[in-house]
């Protein structure tokens, strides 16, 4: 079974095809994308498969704070949240610590 982390954030992004006509790649860029990636990297450190930012949680209440953490490229510590216990699929376990 693969260990997968999901970082959720809400914010503005830029998206589209980047590259040459023979080789186009669809991509999403912006500070919101970077923060989501930093939150995802924190999943393994905290042993949580899903973490979200306060901007995401403001739109989906019921999450529990895991604390604030320094993240590369972000000036201030970022508070991250885990989903409500009843929102986890049955039989899933957090990442090994």
C-alpha positions in Angstrom: 0.0 0.0 0.0 1.4 3.4 -0.9 1.6 6.3 1.6 -0.2 9.2 0.1 -0.5 12.7 1.6 -3.1 15.3 0.5 -2.6 19.0 1.3 -5.7 21.2 0.8 -5.7 25.0 0.5 -8.0 27.5 -1.0 -6.6 30.4 -3.1 -6.0 31.9 -6.5 -4.0 30.0 -9.1 -2.9 30.3 -12.7 -3.4 27.3 -14.9 -2.9 26.2 -18.5 -0.8 24.5 -21.0 2.9 25.3 -20.8 5.6 24.3 -23.3 6.1 23.9 -27.1 3.4 22.7 -29.5 4.9 19.3 -29.7 5.1 18.9 -25.9 2.5 20.7 -23.9 2.0 20.1 -20.2 -1.0 21.2 -18.2 0.2 22.9 -15.0 -1.1 24.9 -12.1 1.1 27.6 -10.5 0.9 30.3 -7.8 1.4 30.8 -4.1 -1.7 28.8 -3.3 -0.3 25.8 -5.2 3.0 26.2 -3.3 1.3 26.3 0.0 -0.8 23.2 -0.7 2.4 21.4 -1.6 4.1 22.5 1.7 1.0 21.3 3.6 1.1 18.0 1.8 4.8 17.6 2.8 3.7 18.1 6.5 1.4 15.1 6.3 4.2 12.7 6.7 5.8 14.6 9.5 2.6 14.6 11.5 1.4 11.1 10.5 -1.8 12.4 8.9 -2.9 11.4 5.4 -4.9 14.7 4.9 -4.1 18.2 6.2 -5.7 21.5 5.3 -5.0 25.2 5.7 -7.2 27.7 7.6 -8.4 29.1 4.3 -9.8 25.7 3.3 -11.2 24.9 6.8 -13.1 28.3 6.8 -15.2 26.8 4.0 -15.5 23.3 5.5 -15.9 23.5 9.3 -15.3 20.7 11.7 -11.6 20.2 11.3 -9.1 20.0 14.2 -6.0 22.1 14.5 -2.7 20.2 14.6 -0.8 23.4 15.4 1.3 26.0 13.4 4.4 25.0 11.5 7.2 26.8 9.6 7.0 26.1 5.9 9.6 26.8 3.3 8.9 30.0 1.3 6.2 31.2 3.7 7.0 34.1 6.0 4.7 33.2 8.9 4.0 29.8 10.5 1.0 28.1 8.9 -1.8 26.5 11.0 -2.8 23.1 9.6 -5.9 21.0 10.4 -6.9 17.4 10.2 -10.3 16.3 9.0 -13.1 15.3 11.4 -12.7 11.7 12.6 -16.0 10.7 11.1 -14.8 11.9 7.7 -12.0 9.3 7.4 -12.7 6.3 5.3 -13.2 3.1 7.3 -10.0 1.0 7.6 -7.6 3.8 6.9 -4.7 4.5 9.1 -2.4 7.5 9.4 1.1 7.5 8.1 3.6 5.6 10.2 5.5 8.1 12.4 
